[in-house]
Amino acid sequence: MANFIGHDRAEAAVLAGLDEGRLHHAWLLSGPKGMGKASFALRAARLLLSDNDGFEGFSASQEGQAAALIRAGSHPDLKILQRLPKKDGLDPEDVSDEADLKRNISVDQVRSLQPLLGGKTSIAPRRVIIVDAADDLERSGANALLKNLEEPPENTVFFLVSHAPQRLLPTIRSRCRVQRFDPLSDEQMDAFLRSALPDLPDQDLAALILAAEGSPGRAIAMHGLDLGALDRQLSQIYREGDRSGSLGSGLAQKLSLKAANERYLAFLEQAPAYFAAIARETPPANVAPVIDAWREASDLAARAVPLTLDKQSVVFRMARLLAGLSAHRDARQ
């Protein structure tokens, strides 16, 4: 199941709870964005709402009545809480821009769980609540959810997706079993991308692996932005140097165009990762300047969007840092 690489530990934990009859009622699925936490929660819901759980595992839960109802969004024993579209009547799945979603999951959404939680399950052995993401709960909504976690109805399982669990109420964290989703290794990312994007050229695949930093979701989001070309331009600056600044200036002009905004945002993630890759290949005795450049590049990338820094200046500065490392490499050879 290549599309779910990296979920092995989480799957094993849920299956062990089922097999031992001690499944925890609340799971906090924590880790960086794009790790597949929400996808795992939905797969776990298919398993828990089906009649063939236990040793048959996650694979068997992908078919059958429960899976069909979940795909249709009509399973009566499943509720998913997520930020709603600002425009009434839209399905959250039909909104591609986060700016078109409301800021928080409201207390009214949490209170809407009561009819589901107050009675018996409809057709499944359990009911499942997914909160994606718990970080988006408004304060009163978090307190309302906490009451349900403190006194959970029988046969109810909560999955709380969280990208920043330290921001949640400590009392919520304490009621949950934490299941961490860590970044995938380069080998796992390679396997995932070759399965998900079988026609992707090797150089583009390598660029996605580098820029995504272990996040399958981030890699898929970056696909189509031609990161391979950006990687080749960064490699040229590092390999050949850029005394005149012409390479960096050309790259900065291209990425500062309004139509290139998505590529610019991807570059802000790709460039620091490129510096980190250089650091890993540099002998310890010579790595200090590389670390300094990586820190400056990372800081610049982190500040660029929040402070609305000039795009052209940001890209050009990244290129100058990289050209400086090229000169440092040549000086020690």
Secondary structure, 3 states (H helix, E strand, C coil): CHHHCCCHHHHHHHHHHHHHCCCCCEEEEECCCCCCHHHHHHHHHHHHCCCCCCCCHHHHCCCCHHHHHHHCCCCCCEEEECCCECCCCCCHHHCCCHHHECCCECHHHHHCCHHHHHCCCCCCCCEEEEEECHHHECHHHHHHHHHHHHCCCCCEEEEEEECCHHHCCHHHHHCCEEEECCCCCHHHHHHHHHHHCCCCCHHHHHHHHHHHCCCHHHHHHHCCCCHHHHHHHHHHHHHHCCCCCHHHHHHHHHHCCHHHHHHHHHHHHHHHHHHHHHHHHCCHHHCHHHHHHHHHHHHHHHHHCCCCCCHHHHHHHHHHHHHHHHHHHHHHC
